[in-house]
């Protein structure tokens, strides 16, 4: 393991798994220690941004809290990438869920979430359903974390809903049309997961990609084909950690640094990997860095 930019030396710009099958009603984390909860909620509009009229969607999400049952933890919203589901965050749950209540939705058409008729495939609609999801989950604000396309959505969310964003973490999230392919489900798993991924992992990912909802895949591809967050980045006010890999086939470190510098209160972390899905390939290192980042941010707020 090697970290090109250490957590202490983070470049500072600006100010500086299927569900366990437990169903639960919307509300705060339960009083019992459980590995996961599955919830089906109605996600539609929100207060801070004006969503499109057809953003109503049934979103399935996993709710993880592995800490002491008497604690009321802060929430973290984990947004997966295209052609995936909330299962993609499996490597983050064991440690992150001991510190935060993890809300892991399946985006419209992904995993167990359906696509409503006439759904407007746009960044604004995707962030609107996530904002409504937080409403239904009883979460006023959360740490917003996204990987790949989910990272792009997370950046849009942080700009549209600043009061609901405690911190922002973007792992391999593009701000313009991805270089690898607009149909990333066809990309070799070696590029996505890295050359060190075992055969079983590659086979699992191949099967997941093959089973992706076609309409959702096409919708995500349309959004990605016109993606341009250049005007969004300066509007992000939350402390932000951007994570990439030094050999990513998706975007160079220099390209990531160029957009990261447009986010006022941001830092860049570069991990050593030839995978562009760094949130999966380097899950443990990502979690270590994210926990340290959030802790440091909280200490600054308390001063």
N, C-alpha and C positions, 0 to 999 in steps of 0.2 A: 504494500500500500504506500502510495506517495501522494502528497498534496502539494500541488505547485504553488498555491497561495495559501498559507496556513491560516487557521482561524484567528490567530493573534495578528497576523499580517494581512488581513483581508484588505483589499483595495477599497478605500472608502471615498465616494464621490459626493459632492454636495456638502451637506453637514458632515463636511469632511471631504381466492379463496372464496368458495361459495359461503353464503351465510350459514350461521349456526342454526338457523331455523327458528329463532325466537322472535315472535311478533310482539310489538309493543305499540301503545298509543303514543301520540305526539306529546312531548313534554321533556322534562329534564332527565338526566340519567337516573336509573333506578337505584333502589337502596341495596341491591344485591350485586355481588361481583360477578359479572358475566363477560364472556369473551366477545360477544357481538350481539346486536339486535338488528332485526330487519324491520323497516318501516316503509309503508306506502302512504305517501302524502300527496295532497293536491297543491301543485306549485303554479302560481299565476303571476299576479302583479306585485309591485312593491311601492315604497313611498318615495325614495330618493330619486329614482330614475323613472321615466315614463316608458313602460314596456309596450311592445306591440300587442294588439288586442287578441292575438291567437297564441299567446305564450303559455296557456294553461296546459299542464302536462302532469301525468301521474309519475312521480319520481320515486323509485325504490332507493333506499339508502341503508347503509350499515352504520350502526352507532356503537362505538367501542369505548369502554372505560374499564381499565384494569387496576385503577388505584383504589385507595381506601374508600369503602362505601359511604363514609360520613363526609368525605370531601366533596365540594362542588367545584369541579375543575373548569378552567377556561376551555373554550371549544376551538377546534381546528377543522376547517373545511378542506378536504382533500379532493382535488379535481383531476380525474384521470384523462388520458389522451384519447385520440380517435382510434376506433377499431378495438377498443378495450372495454373494461368495466372497472368497478371499484375494487375488484380482486387484485388489480395491478399493484395496490399499495400493501400487499401482504408483508413485505419486508419492513415496513414502517410500524406496523401495529404493536408488536411486542414491547417496544420501548416507548414509543410516542404515547400509547394509550395508558401508560402508567403516570403520565404527566398531564395529558389533555384528553378531553372528550373528543373523539375523532368522529366526524360526520363524513361518511364516504358515499356520496350519491353515484348512481348509475345515470349518466347523462341521457337525454331523450334518445330512445331507440337502442341504447346500450344495455347489456346485462338484462335486468328484469324490468327496466323502464320502457314504457310504450311511447310512441310518437303520436301526438294528437293530430287530428285531421287539419290540414292547412297550416301546420307549424311553420313559422317564419325562421328559416335557418339564417341567423345573423348573430353576431357577437352580443348585441344588445338583448336579444331574446334569450340567449343562453345564460347570460348573467342575471336576467330577470327571474328565470325559474329557480336559480340558485338562491337569490335573495328571498324569494317566497318560501323556499325550502327551509331557510334559517328561521323565518317567521313561524312556520309550522312546528319546527323543532324547539321553539322557545329560546332561540339564540339571538341576542341583540347584536353582538359583534364577535368576530372569530379571527383566528390566524388563518389567512387564506394561502393555501399551498397548491400549486398545480405543476403537472409534468407534461412536457411536449405541448400538444394542442391545449391541454388543460392549463398549462402555464400561460398560454396566450389569453385564455379565458380569464385566468386569475388576474392578469394585468388589467384587462378591461373591467373586471369586477372592482378592483381596488380604485380605479379611476372613477367609476360610476357610483360606487358606494363607499366613500372614504370613511364615514362614521361607523361602518360595519366591519372595517378592516383594521385589525390590531397591528398585524405585521403581514408582509407579503413575501412568499418564497416561490421562486420560479426555477424549475429544474428543466433545462433543455427546451425552454419555450421560445419559439420563433416569434418575431414581430412582423415579418413579411412572409410571403409565400415560401414554404420550405424548399430547400435545394434538392433534398434526396428525391422526392417525388410527391406530387399532389395525392397520389394513391399509395400512401405509405404502407398499406397492408401487403403490397407486393414487394416491398423492399426486403433484401436478404436479412435474416435474423442476425447474422454476424455484424451488420451495421447497427441494428437496433440494440442488441443485447451484448455485443462485444465478442471478440474471438475466444474469450475464455468461458463462454456459456456452455454448460454441459449439454449433451445430446437430448436428455430428457426435457430440459428447459426449452430448447429450440422446438422440439416436437409439441410441447404444450402450447407455446406461443403460436406456432403454425396453426394448430387446431383452433385456438381462440380467434385468430385473424380470419380463418376460413368461415367461422360461424358468425362473424359480424353481420349485423342487420344491414341489408343492402341500401335501404332508404337512408338510414342514419349515416352510413359510409359516404353516400353520395352527397348528403347534406353537409357533412363535415368537409368534404372535398371542395364543395362550392364556397364555403366560408374561407377555407385556407387559400383558395385560388385568388381571392381578392384581399387577403389579409394585409393590413397596413396599420400598425399601431404607433407610428411615429408621432402623431398628434395626441395620442393617449398618454404616452410615457410621462411627459412633464406634469400631467394632472395627478399622478400618483403621489400621495402625501405620506403614506405609511412607510415605516422603516422596511427596507427591502433587501433580501438576499437573493442574488442571482447565481445559480449553480450551472456549470457546464463541465465538459471533459476536454482534456487537452488534445485529443485526437478525434473529436467528434466529426462524423461524416455529414452531419446536418448543418453545422455552422462553425466557423473557425473561432478561436478565442478572440481574435481581433474584432470579428463581426459582433460577437456577444458584448465585448467591451464597449463598442461604439454605441449600442443601444442602451446598455446598462448605465452609461454616463449621462443619459438623458433623464434618468429617474433620479429626482433630487436627493433622496436619502437612501442611496443604495450602496451595496457592496458586491463584490464579485469573488466567487470561490471557484477555482479550477481544480478538478480532481483528475488523477491520472487514469485514463481509460480510453479504449478505442470504440466504446459504445456511445450512441447518442441518447439512449434512454437511461440516463445516469441515475434516475430515481430508482430503477430496478437493478441495474448493473452494480451500483455502488450504494445500495440502500442503507447499509449500516453507517457508512461514512457520511452520507447525507443527513441521517438522523442525528448523529453526533454533532454535526455542524449546525443544524437547525435548532436543536435544543440549546446549544451554547449561544446562538444568535438571539433567540427569544429571551433567554435569561438575561443577557447583557442589555437588551432593549428595555426589559422591565426594570432593571436596576437604574437605568438612566431616567426613566419616568418617575421613579421614586425619589430622585434627588431634588 
